[in-house]
Amino acid sequence: MTTPVCTGASGGAAAATGHAPRILPASHTQHVSALSQAQHSSAAPHASHAATAHTPHGARAPYVPYPSFSSFVRARGPVLLRTARSLTANPSDAEDLLQTALAKTYVAWERIEDHRALDGYVRRALLNTRTSQWRKRKVDEFTCDELPEQEAAPAPDPAEQQVLRDAMWRAVLKLPDRQRAMVVLRYYEDLSEAQTAEVLGVSIGTVKSAVSRALGKLREDPELIPVR
């Protein structure tokens, strides 16, 4: 036997209108309730998807710091390398430039609390390093297909050098003893004017004037004129 029940939705309306309440079997009421729950559960995913769809486009993901310096380099290295390439035309120089900037960043890693500022820190290091290189080096180096060959000066003839040394020594031997001693000490023994003056027991001014007169005589020596 089916037990009749009164639906709560129609009870208030019956009281207001004076009509008798609608009587439904209990089994029908249970069926309606189960159908309602099924419709509600099937609609839940659509409601969740709608909420996601209405999320503003381009909304930032939650801020999560990099767990380590290595993870930062792996994530941002390619982007930062493009920045380095914009500062120098040579790919190898760009890699060296980025390595230098990352080394500076590694030293300051513990002091950078906001990891969202890491890109800016590395870019400033790139620019500062490159600016320092520009100031130190007046001319940039460029790769070329062929190495420029510099014309080498012809090697002096050893025989001619020996002839010149002999002629110079003969000219020195013609000088007065005092001038010859000063020339030998200054240019053959490579002593300074002060050291020459100390060895000979004369003043530095005497050495300067005597050597000057001796060099004038050597320039006028007939054997040395062709050399000039």
C-alpha angles and dihedrals in degrees: 000000000000115000111222118227132190117235112234093219094065099039096082093043092052091052091052097046100035093237121133116260118262112253118214128182115254092238091057091050091052090050092052091049093050091048090050092052092048092051091049094050092047091050094051097079091050091051091051092048091050091053090052092046091055092055107119111263113253095019110166120252117240113283111258120176119230109263092221144359090254092057090051092052092048092050101041104023097098093049093048091047089059088055090051090049089056090059098050133028095216114083092209091052089049091055091048090048092052092047090054092049092048091050089056089047091051090055090053096039097109092049095054103086098171106060090193086077094056096093091052091048092053093046091052089050090051092051095044092048093048092047090053089051091051091052094049097044119053096187124042120225118240129190117239135186095241130036112242109246115218116212106246116223112246112264112252117253108252091215092055091048091053091049089051093050091050092049091048093051092049089051091050091051089058092061121098113270096255095047091044091053092051094048092049093049094045101042107017098037092031095226122159122246090256093050091047091050091050093050093049095038095237135116124273089243090057090053092050095050095043094049091047091055091046093053090050090056092048091054090055096048109120093223092056099043094087089054092061 
